[in-house]
Amino acid sequence: QKRFPEKEQNLLQAAAAGAAGNIGRALALLDTAKPSKAAADAKALMQALTGGQRYECIRILASYEKDSETLSQTLSLLRERFAGLCVAGYRGEAPADQPARQILPAQAVQAAKVIDEAAGNLARNVRIPLLCACMVEEIIAAFG
């Protein structure tokens, strides 16, 4: 944030997530539209998932069918959002990202675990449409 005060915090986080710890790659990503798309999609996905909107989730994720790199970045940001909900829930604070409906910290942890598994499967070249559909169903089922 200090080196790039003109960049928004969510763009910096998205670039860092997409680069998987590689600083040079993160800097290169900052000059593309991918970090902002990943951040916007992660926010929209959290709202759709917590609202039980399966088809909206699938619509958002369909744009990643041929872009596993940006999907990985989006999943990382989505996992961070659910982890933030969990931490806020345990601290008794209002979450930074207000979900579409209230979810318990345990549900947020379960969602983060499902997203982590999906990211691992993505790295193993599981077909993206299948991976996304399964992830969405597991998360919505976890919310009961």
C-alpha positions as CSV (number, residue, x, y, z in Angstrom):
1,Q,0.0,0.0,0.0
2,K,2.9,2.4,0.8
3,R,4.6,1.8,-2.6
4,F,1.3,2.2,-4.5
5,P,-0.9,4.7,-2.7
6,E,-2.9,5.3,-5.9
7,K,-4.1,1.6,-6.0
8,E,-7.0,0.5,-4.0
9,Q,-6.4,-2.0,-1.2
10,N,-8.6,-4.7,-2.8
11,L,-6.6,-4.4,-6.1
12,L,-3.4,-4.9,-4.2
13,Q,-4.8,-7.9,-2.3
14,A,-6.2,-9.4,-5.6
15,A,-2.8,-9.0,-7.3
16,A,-1.0,-10.6,-4.3
17,A,-3.5,-13.5,-4.3
18,G,-3.2,-14.1,-8.0
19,A,0.6,-14.1,-7.9
20,A,0.8,-16.8,-5.2
21,G,3.6,-15.0,-3.3
22,N,5.6,-14.0,-6.4
23,I,6.3,-10.2,-6.0
24,G,7.3,-9.7,-9.6
25,R,4.2,-11.4,-10.9
26,A,2.0,-9.4,-8.5
27,L,3.5,-6.2,-9.8
28,A,2.8,-7.3,-13.4
29,L,-0.8,-8.2,-12.5
30,L,-1.3,-4.7,-11.1
31,D,-1.2,-3.3,-14.6
32,T,-3.9,-5.6,-15.9
33,A,-7.7,-5.6,-15.4
34,K,-7.6,-9.1,-13.8
35,P,-7.2,-8.1,-10.2
36,S,-10.2,-5.7,-10.3
37,K,-12.3,-8.4,-12.0
38,A,-11.3,-11.0,-9.4
39,A,-12.0,-8.7,-6.5
40,A,-15.4,-7.6,-7.9
41,D,-16.4,-11.2,-8.7
42,A,-15.3,-12.5,-5.2
43,K,-17.6,-9.9,-3.6
44,A,-20.5,-10.7,-5.9
45,L,-19.9,-14.5,-5.3
46,M,-20.0,-14.1,-1.6
47,Q,-23.3,-12.2,-1.9
48,A,-24.8,-14.8,-4.2
49,L,-23.6,-17.8,-2.2
50,T,-24.9,-16.4,1.1
51,G,-28.2,-15.6,-0.6
52,G,-28.5,-19.1,-2.0
53,Q,-28.4,-17.9,-5.6
54,R,-27.0,-20.9,-7.4
55,Y,-27.5,-19.6,-11.0
56,E,-26.0,-16.2,-10.3
57,C,-22.9,-18.0,-8.9
58,I,-22.7,-20.2,-12.0
59,R,-23.2,-17.1,-14.3
60,I,-20.3,-15.3,-12.6
61,L,-18.0,-18.4,-12.6
62,A,-18.8,-19.2,-16.3
63,S,-16.5,-16.4,-17.4
64,Y,-13.5,-18.3,-16.0
65,E,-13.9,-21.4,-18.1
66,K,-10.8,-20.7,-20.0
67,D,-8.9,-18.6,-17.4
68,S,-7.8,-20.8,-14.5
69,E,-5.2,-18.2,-13.4
70,T,-7.8,-15.5,-12.7
71,L,-10.2,-18.1,-11.2
72,S,-7.5,-19.1,-8.8
73,Q,-7.1,-15.5,-7.8
74,T,-10.9,-15.1,-7.3
75,L,-11.1,-18.3,-5.2
76,S,-8.3,-17.0,-3.0
77,L,-10.1,-13.7,-2.5
78,L,-13.4,-15.4,-1.8
79,R,-11.8,-17.7,0.8
80,E,-10.3,-14.6,2.5
81,R,-13.8,-13.0,2.5
82,F,-15.3,-16.0,4.3
83,A,-12.4,-16.2,6.7
84,G,-13.0,-12.5,7.5
85,L,-16.7,-13.3,8.2
86,C,-15.6,-16.1,10.6
87,V,-13.1,-13.9,12.5
88,A,-15.7,-11.1,12.8
89,G,-18.3,-13.5,14.0
90,Y,-16.0,-14.9,16.8
91,R,-15.0,-11.3,17.8
92,G,-18.6,-10.2,17.9
93,E,-17.9,-7.5,15.3
94,A,-19.8,-6.5,12.3
95,P,-18.1,-8.1,9.2
96,A,-16.4,-5.8,6.7
97,D,-18.3,-7.6,4.0
98,Q,-21.9,-7.8,5.0
99,P,-23.3,-11.1,3.6
100,A,-26.7,-11.4,2.0
101,R,-27.9,-13.2,5.1
102,Q,-26.4,-14.0,8.5
103,I,-24.2,-17.1,8.6
104,L,-22.5,-18.7,11.6
105,P,-18.7,-18.6,12.0
106,A,-18.7,-22.4,11.6
107,Q,-20.6,-22.1,8.3
108,A,-18.0,-19.5,7.1
109,V,-15.2,-21.9,8.0
110,Q,-16.9,-24.7,6.1
111,A,-17.3,-22.4,3.0
112,A,-13.6,-21.5,3.2
113,K,-12.6,-25.2,3.4
114,V,-14.7,-26.0,0.3
115,I,-13.2,-23.1,-1.6
116,D,-9.7,-24.3,-0.5
117,E,-10.5,-27.8,-1.8
118,A,-11.8,-26.3,-5.1
119,A,-8.5,-24.3,-5.5
120,G,-6.5,-27.5,-4.9
121,N,-8.6,-29.3,-7.5
122,L,-8.1,-26.4,-10.0
123,A,-4.3,-26.8,-9.6
124,R,-4.8,-30.5,-10.5
125,N,-6.6,-29.5,-13.7
126,V,-10.1,-30.6,-12.8
127,R,-12.6,-29.3,-15.4
128,I,-13.5,-25.7,-14.4
129,P,-17.3,-26.0,-15.0
130,L,-17.6,-29.2,-12.9
131,L,-15.3,-27.8,-10.2
132,C,-17.4,-24.5,-10.0
133,A,-20.8,-26.3,-9.9
134,C,-19.7,-28.7,-7.2
135,M,-18.2,-25.9,-5.1
136,V,-21.3,-23.8,-5.3
137,E,-23.5,-26.7,-4.3
138,E,-21.3,-27.7,-1.4
139,I,-21.2,-24.1,0.0
140,I,-24.9,-23.5,-0.4
141,A,-25.6,-26.9,1.3
142,A,-23.3,-25.9,4.2
143,F,-25.5,-22.8,4.8
144,G,-28.5,-25.0,5.2
